[in-house]
Amino acid sequence: MLLGLFISCFLAATLLPGGSEALLLYLVEQHPTQVTAMLIVASVGNSLGSLTSYGLGYLGRVKVNPEQLDSKAARLVERYGVYSLIFSWLPLVGDLLCVLAGYFKYRFIPSLILISLGKTLRYTILVWGYIKFIQ
């Protein structure tokens, strides 16, 4: 169960399409005693997926075209620098933020911290809201 969640969260954070939130909430419903483990696995998997995108941008494996450099994500990166990575959890824009952070060669440790913080907060708020208001 946790391995499947990790894979889903990892892939959802890369440039591949996919969402991991529905799987996480389903698993929370099915295994309510393992919420903490699921939050940790989901956060780590999603953060590592985003760091993969960062790495691809850093190594130049993902080409950044002029349209991407004129996108909302690029404007966020230009304006806030590495701190824009706190928004790496956003759909579509977040993936590009991570690629651009790598492309612009932002320092790894601050990038890791901000990506992980954003991902963990998103999953925590999602699960808390589900337990508090829906379950």
Buried (B, 14 or more C-beta within 10 A) or exposed (E): EBEEBBBBBBBBBBBEEEEBBEBBBEBBEEEEEBBEBBBBBBBBBBBBBBBBBBBBBBEEEBEBEEEBBEBEBBEBBEEEEBEBBBBBBBEEBBBBBBBBBBBBEBEBEBBBBBBBBBBBEBBBEBBEEBBEEEE
